C-alpha cells in the first residue's frame, strides 16, 4: 500500500521545519544534537566519500543525526546516486523524524548493527528497499545512514552490479564497525576518480578479481593487450609505466595492492591515470580493496596547453618590460644631450611614464594570472618618483591601506595616474623644500578609493581642475575618466598642501590580499 511501511519516506513521521535556508550539517548538529567537534570531523570525512557508497549501492543515502533530547533524528545530509534512479523526489535535509516512526533508524542506532527491512516500502508509487547503517566512531554510535534503493526497473543484476553491491555492503559493514572512513584520509586530487570512471576489485594479494569495462578501457589506453582479471594490479602497472613516470615503489605497491587508503597518479606517453585505493576490512581483517581508476589524459593535455599559454604570456610581459626599459634608457641618454632645461625635463618626465608601465609588466611577468598586487607597484612608483626628486627637494613618502589585487587592464592606467600625481606633488608642491607625501588606498563594495596627500604649499589661487591645460593633469583626467571609468577630485588638504582623490570601480575577481 502506498505510503505504508516502518520507514515511510517523506510521509510516515516526517516533518520539515520552516526555515528560510537549508541548514548546514554543522549548524544542525550544534542546534539539535550533542555531537562534538570530533564527531562532526568524522562525519565530514564520511560525507567526503559517500558519493562512492551511493553509486556502488545504486541508492540514495540520508545521514540522520540523533536529537539531543532523544526525541528522534534530524536529516543532516543527503546524497543521490549517479548510477541509478533516486528514491526521493524531495530534499530531506533539515527534516525531523520522531522516535518510533522509523523503527529501522531506532534499531540501527540502539543496537549498533545494520538493520534491513524484509519487504520493500512504497513511496509515491515507487517500491524502495531500505537499510539503516549505524555510524560508529570509537565505541559510540554518532549517526545513522539510511540507504534507500529505488526498485523500479530492477532486473537480474550483471556481474558489474554484483561487484558494486558487494563492495557497497563491505563499506557499510566497515561504517557500522567504525572502520570507515579512514581517519584523516581524503583524496589529494581534485580529479579524484568516481565509481563510473573505472572500478577494480582486488583480493588480499592485490590480484584483480573484477575490473569494470571502463577500468579495462583505461588500461587498454595505457597499453594493456589482454584482460586484467587474475593479474596483480601493481605488477601490470609497473610493466606499462616507465620508471620515471611511476610514484615511489612503496606508494605504488601500497596503493595498487589495496593496503593504503590513498591515491596516486601515473602514466606513460600514451595515457595518464589516477588510481585511488580504498582497503576493504568489513570484519577487521584485510579482504582486498576497491581501486577506482580515472583516465585523465585529456585533462593533463589541457593542463599542459594552459601552462604553455601562461608561460608564453608571462614571457611576453617580460619582453615588453625589457623593451620599455630600453626605450626609457634611450630617452634618458637623449635628455643628457639636450641643452635647454625645458627639453631635458620633458624627456625625464617621459622616462618616468614609460618606467611606470614597465613596472606593471614586470609584475605581470612574475604572476600566474593577469592580475597585479598593486601595493608592490605603488611602493615602487613612490620610490621611483621621490628618489629622483632632486638634491634641493627632500621628499619622503608612505602608503597607508591596501590597493589589493587589480586586473592588468586597471593596473596599467592606474600606475600612470599615480606616477603623474606623485611627480606633480614633488615638482609643484614643494619646489626645493622638505615634505611628505602619503598615498592612502582602501576598497569598499567593488570600488577603490585612493588619495594622494602632500603637506606642500598647496594649490595656486583660483585653481580650476576643469580649466587646467597642463599635460600631466590632462593625462590624469583622461586616464581616470576614460580608461578607468572613475572620478577625479583635486582640492586642498585638511592641514595645508594638496589632496588628489580617485574613486574607481574594481572587478569583483580582484580582491584585496589577506
C-alpha positions in Angstrom: 0.0 0.0 0.0 1.4 3.4 -1.0 3.0 5.3 1.9 3.0 2.3 4.3 6.0 0.8 6.0 8.1 1.3 9.1 10.5 3.7 7.3 7.9 5.6 5.3 9.8 8.1 3.3 8.5 11.7 3.3 5.2 10.6 4.7 5.4 8.5 7.8 6.5 10.6 10.8 8.5 13.1 8.7 8.3 16.8 9.1 10.2 19.7 7.7 10.7 22.8 9.8 10.0 26.1 8.2 13.4 27.5 7.6 14.5 30.3 5.3 17.6 28.4 4.2 18.7 24.8 4.3 20.9 24.3 7.4 24.4 23.1 7.1 25.5 19.9 8.9 27.4 21.8 11.5 24.6 24.3 12.1 22.0 21.5 12.5 24.4 19.4 14.7 25.1 22.4 17.0 21.5 23.4 17.3 19.8 20.0 17.6 22.3 17.3 18.8 25.0 16.6 21.3 27.7 15.8 18.7 31.1 17.3 19.5 33.7 18.7 17.1 35.4 15.3 16.8 32.1 13.6 15.9 31.5 16.2 13.2 35.0 15.8 11.8 34.3 12.1 11.5 31.0 12.7 9.7 32.6 15.2 7.3 35.2 12.5 6.4 32.3 10.1 5.7 30.5 12.7 3.6 33.6 13.3 1.6 33.4 9.8 0.2 29.8 8.9 0.4 29.1 9.6 -3.3 31.2 6.4 -3.8 28.9 4.4 -1.5 25.7 5.8 -3.1 27.0 4.9 -6.6 28.1 1.4 -5.5 24.7 0.9 -3.8 22.6 2.4 -6.6 20.8 4.0 -3.7 20.0 7.4 -2.0 21.8 8.0 1.2 20.5 10.2 4.1 22.5 11.0 7.2 20.3 11.0 10.3 21.6 12.8 13.4 20.2 11.8 16.9 18.3 14.6 18.6 20.0 15.6 21.9 16.8 15.0 23.8 16.2 11.6 22.3 13.1 12.7 20.5 14.1 11.3 17.1 16.5 12.1 14.3 17.4 15.1 12.1 18.3 14.8 8.4 21.8 16.3 8.2 22.8 15.5 4.7 21.6 13.7 1.6 23.2 12.1 -1.5 21.7 10.7 -4.6 23.3 8.1 -6.8 24.6 8.8 -10.3 24.3 5.1 -11.2 20.6 4.7 -10.7 17.2 6.4 -10.2 16.6 8.3 -7.0 14.3 7.0 -4.3 13.4 10.5 -3.0 11.7 13.2 -5.0 12.3 15.8 -2.3 15.3 17.1 -0.4 15.1 16.0 3.2 18.0 18.0 4.8 16.7 19.8 7.9 13.8 17.5 8.3 12.9 15.6 11.5 11.5 12.1 12.2 10.2 11.2 15.6 11.4 8.1 17.5 9.2 5.1 16.7 8.2 6.4 13.3 11.0 4.6 11.6 11.9 1.5 13.6 14.9 0.7 11.4 16.6 4.0 12.4 15.9 3.3 16.1 17.2 -0.3 15.8 20.4 0.6 14.0 21.2 3.4 16.4 20.4 1.4 19.6 21.9 -2.0 18.6 24.8 -0.7 16.6 24.3 -3.0 13.6 23.0 -2.8 10.1 19.2 -3.1 10.0 17.3 -4.2 6.9 13.6 -4.3 6.1 12.4 -7.6 4.6 9.7 -6.2 2.3 10.1 -3.0 0.2 8.3 0.1 1.1 6.2 2.2 -1.3 6.9 5.9 -1.7 5.0 7.8 -4.3 4.1 4.5 -6.0 7.8 3.5 -6.0 9.0 0.3 -4.3 12.0 1.1 -2.1 14.4 -1.2 -0.3 15.6 0.3 2.9 18.6 -0.3 5.2 19.9 1.6 8.2 23.7 1.7 8.8 24.9 2.9 12.2 27.9 5.3 12.0 30.4 4.3 14.7 33.2 6.4 16.0 35.2 4.6 18.6 32.8 3.0 21.0 29.9 5.3 20.2 27.2 5.4 17.5 27.0 9.0 16.5 24.6 8.9 13.5 22.7 6.6 11.1 23.0 6.4 7.3 19.7 5.3 5.6 20.3 3.5 2.3 17.2 3.7 0.1 17.1 1.8 -3.3 14.5 2.5 -5.9 13.4 -1.0 -7.1 11.6 0.2 -10.3 13.1 -1.5 -13.3 15.3 -3.8 -11.3 16.4 -6.8 -13.3 18.7 -9.7 -12.7 22.0 -8.0 -11.7 25.0 -8.1 -14.0 28.4 -9.1 -12.8 29.4 -5.4 -12.6 26.3 -4.7 -10.5 27.0 -7.6 -8.2 30.6 -6.4 -7.7 29.3 -2.9 -6.9 26.8 -4.1 -4.4 29.2 -6.5 -2.7 31.7 -3.6 -2.3 29.0 -1.3 -1.0 28.0 -3.9 1.6 31.6 -4.2 2.7 31.8 -0.4 3.2 28.5 -0.4 5.0 29.8 -3.0 7.4 33.0 -1.0 7.9 31.0 2.1 8.7 29.0 0.2 11.4 32.2 -1.2 12.9 33.9 2.2 13.0 36.5 1.1 10.3 35.4 3.6 7.6 36.1 6.4 6.9 39.8 6.2 7.4 41.0 8.8 10.0 42.4 11.9 8.3 42.2 10.3 4.8 41.0 12.4 1.9 41.7 12.3 -1.7 44.7 14.6 -2.7 43.4 15.1 -6.2 40.7 17.4 -7.3 40.3 15.0 -10.2 39.8 12.0 -7.9 38.1 9.1 -9.8 34.4 8.1 -9.3 32.9 4.7 -9.5 31.8 5.2 -13.1 35.2 6.2 -14.2 36.7 2.7 -13.6 36.1 0.1 -10.9 38.6 -2.6 -9.9 38.2 -5.1 -7.1 41.5 -6.7 -5.9 41.9 -9.6 -3.4 44.2 -9.5 -0.3 47.2 -10.3 -2.5 46.4 -7.4 -4.9 45.2 -9.6 -7.6 42.3 -8.3 -9.8 39.1 -10.3 -9.1 37.0 -8.0 -11.2 37.6 -4.9 -13.5 34.7 -2.9 -15.0 34.7 -2.2 -18.8 35.7 1.4 -18.1 38.7 0.4 -16.0 39.8 -2.1 -18.6 39.5 0.7 -21.3 41.8 2.9 -19.2 44.4 0.2 -19.0 44.0 -0.6 -22.7 44.9 3.0 -23.4 47.9 2.6 -21.2 49.0 -0.3 -23.5 47.4 -3.4 -21.9 46.7 -6.1 -24.6 44.7 -8.5 -22.5 42.3 -8.7 -19.6 43.1 -7.5 -16.1 41.3 -10.3 -14.3 43.7 -12.6 -12.4 46.7 -10.3 -12.7 48.4 -8.4 -9.9 47.5 -4.8 -10.5 50.8 -3.4 -9.2 52.8 -5.7 -11.5 50.7 -4.9 -14.6 51.1 -1.1 -13.9 54.9 -1.5 -13.5 55.2 -3.2 -16.9 53.1 -0.4 -18.6 54.6 2.7 -16.9 58.3 3.7 -17.3 60.2 4.1 -14.1 60.5 7.9 -14.4 56.7 8.2 -14.5 55.9 6.0 -11.6 55.3 7.0 -8.0 57.8 5.7 -5.5 57.8 1.9 -5.1 56.3 2.0 -1.6 53.4 4.1 -2.8 52.9 2.0 -5.9 52.8 -1.3 -4.1 50.6 0.0 -1.2 48.0 1.8 -3.3 47.7 -0.7 -6.2 47.9 -3.5 -3.7 45.0 -2.1 -1.9 46.6 -1.8 1.5 46.9 2.0 1.7 43.8 4.3 1.6 45.3 6.8 -0.7 45.6 7.8 -4.4 48.4 8.3 -6.9 48.8 9.5 -10.4 50.9 7.7 -13.1 51.1 7.1 -16.8 53.2 6.9 -19.9 53.4 8.8 -23.2 50.1 7.5 -24.3 47.9 7.9 -21.2 47.7 9.4 -17.7 45.6 8.0 -15.0 44.7 8.5 -11.3 44.2 5.4 -9.1 42.6 5.5 -5.7 42.5 2.6 -3.3 40.0 2.0 -0.5 41.0 -1.0 1.6 38.1 -3.3 2.5 38.0 -4.7 6.0 34.4 -5.4 6.8 35.3 -7.8 9.7 38.6 -6.1 10.6 40.7 -8.4 8.5 42.1 -7.2 5.1 39.9 -8.7 2.4 41.2 -6.8 -0.6 40.4 -3.4 -1.9 38.3 -1.2 -4.2 40.6 0.6 -6.6 39.0 3.4 -8.6 40.7 4.4 -11.9 40.2 7.5 -14.0 41.7 8.4 -17.4 43.0 12.0 -17.1 45.0 12.0 -20.3 42.9 14.8 -21.9 42.8 16.8 -18.7 46.6 16.7 -18.4 46.9 17.6 -22.1 44.7 20.7 -21.5 46.7 21.5 -18.4 49.9 21.4 -20.4 48.4 23.7 -23.0 47.3 26.2 -20.3 50.7 26.1 -18.7 52.3 26.8 -22.0 50.0 29.7 -22.7 50.6 31.1 -19.2 54.3 30.8 -19.7 54.1 32.5 -23.1 52.0 35.4 -21.7 54.5 35.9 -18.8 57.4 35.8 -21.3 55.5 38.4 -23.4 55.1 40.7 -20.4 58.8 40.2 -19.6 59.9 41.2 -23.1 57.5 44.2 -23.1 59.1 45.3 -19.8 62.6 44.9 -21.3 61.6 46.9 -24.4 60.1 49.7 -22.3 63.2 49.9 -20.2 65.3 50.1 -23.4 63.1 53.0 -24.6 63.4 54.7 -21.2 67.2 54.3 -21.3 67.3 55.8 -24.8 65.2 58.8 -23.7 67.4 59.2 -20.7 70.5 59.3 -23.0 68.8 61.8 -25.3 67.9 64.0 -22.3 71.6 64.3 -21.3 72.4 65.6 -24.8 69.7 68.3 -24.8 70.8 71.7 -23.6 67.6 73.6 -22.8 66.3 72.7 -19.3 62.7 72.6 -20.6 63.5 69.9 -23.2 65.5 67.8 -20.7 62.7 67.9 -18.2 60.2 66.8 -20.8 62.2 63.8 -21.7 62.8 62.9 -18.0 59.0 63.0 -17.5 58.6 60.7 -20.5 61.2 58.3 -18.9 59.1 58.2 -15.7 55.9 57.5 -17.6 57.5 54.7 -19.6 59.0 53.3 -16.4 55.6 53.2 -14.6 54.3 51.0 -17.4 57.4 48.8 -17.3 56.9 48.2 -13.5 53.4 46.8 -14.2 54.6 44.5 -16.9 57.4 43.3 -14.7 54.9 42.4 -12.0 52.7 40.6 -14.6 55.7 38.6 -15.9 56.0 37.1 -12.4 52.3 36.5 -11.8 50.4 33.3 -12.6 47.4 35.2 -14.0 46.6 38.6 -15.5 46.4 40.3 -12.1 48.7 42.6 -10.2 49.4 43.0 -6.5 49.2 46.8 -6.8 50.6 47.5 -3.4 54.1 46.5 -4.7 53.6 48.6 -7.8 52.5 51.7 -5.8 55.5 51.4 -3.4 58.0 51.1 -6.3 56.4 54.1 -8.0 56.6 56.2 -4.8 60.3 55.4 -4.5 61.0 56.0 -8.2 59.5 59.5 -8.1 60.8 60.7 -4.8 64.3 59.2 -5.3 64.8 61.4 -8.4 63.2 64.5 -6.9 66.5 66.3 -6.9 69.1 67.4 -4.4 67.2 70.6 -3.4 64.0 68.8 -2.6 63.9 66.2 0.1 60.5 64.4 -0.1 59.6 61.2 1.8 56.5 59.1 1.0 54.4 56.5 2.7 51.5 54.2 1.9 48.5 53.5 4.1 45.9 50.9 3.4 45.9 48.4 0.5 45.1 48.6 -3.2 44.7 44.9 -3.3 45.0 42.8 -6.4 43.9 44.5 -9.6 43.3 43.3 -13.2 46.0 44.2 -15.6 43.7 46.5 -17.6 43.2 48.6 -14.4 46.7 48.4 -13.1 48.5 49.9 -16.1 46.5 53.2 -16.4 46.3 53.5 -12.6 50.1 53.2 -12.4 50.5 56.1 -14.9 47.9 58.2 -13.0 49.8 57.6 -9.7 53.1 58.5 -11.3 51.7 61.8 -12.7 50.1 62.7 -9.4 53.3 61.9 -7.3 55.5 63.8 -9.8 53.2 66.8 -9.7 53.3 66.9 -5.9 57.2 66.7 -5.9 57.6 69.4 -8.6 54.9 71.9 -7.7 54.0 71.1 -4.1 57.5 71.5 -2.5 59.8 73.2 -5.1 63.1 72.8 -3.2 61.7 72.3 0.3 61.3 69.3 2.6 58.0 67.5 2.5 56.0 64.3 2.9 53.5 62.6 0.6 51.0 60.0 1.9 49.3 57.6 -0.5 46.1 56.0 1.0 44.1 53.2 -0.5 41.1 51.2 0.6 38.4 49.1 -1.1 34.7 49.2 -0.3 32.0 47.2 -2.1 33.5 46.9 -5.5 35.2 50.3 -5.6 38.7 51.5 -4.9 39.3 54.8 -3.1 42.7 56.4 -3.5 44.1 59.7 -2.1 47.5 61.3 -2.6 48.0 64.0 0.0 51.1 66.2 0.4 52.0 68.9 3.0 53.4 71.3 0.5 52.4 74.8 -0.4 49.0 73.9 -1.8 47.1 74.8 -4.9 47.6 78.2 -6.6 44.9 80.8 -6.1 41.9 80.4 -8.4 42.9 76.8 -9.4 40.2 75.1 -11.5 40.8 71.5 -12.4 38.4 71.7 -15.4 40.2 74.7 -16.8 43.7 73.4 -16.3 45.6 72.7 -19.6 48.8 71.2 -18.1 50.0 68.0 -19.8 50.3 65.9 -16.6 46.8 66.8 -15.4 45.4 66.2 -18.9 46.9 62.7 -18.8 45.5 62.1 -15.4 41.9 63.3 -16.3 41.8 61.3 -19.5 43.0 58.0 -17.9 40.8 58.3 -14.8 37.6 59.3 -16.7 38.0 57.4 -19.9 40.2 54.3 -19.1 39.3 53.7 -15.5 35.7 55.0 -15.6 36.4 56.8 -12.3 36.0 60.2 -10.6 38.9 62.7 -10.0 38.9 65.3 -7.3 41.7 67.8 -6.6 41.5 70.2 -3.6 43.3 71.5 -0.5 44.3 69.1 2.2 43.0 69.5 5.7 46.3 70.7 7.1 47.5 72.6 4.1 49.0 71.1 1.0 47.1 69.3 -1.8 44.9 66.3 -1.9 44.1 64.3 -5.0 41.3 61.7 -4.7 40.3 58.9 -7.1 37.2 56.8 -6.9 37.4 53.8 -9.3 35.3 50.7 -9.9 37.2 47.4 -9.5 36.3 43.9 -10.7 35.0 41.5 -8.0 37.5 38.9 -9.0 40.4 41.2 -7.8 40.3 41.0 -4.1 42.5 42.6 -1.5 45.2 40.3 -0.2 44.6 38.8 3.2 
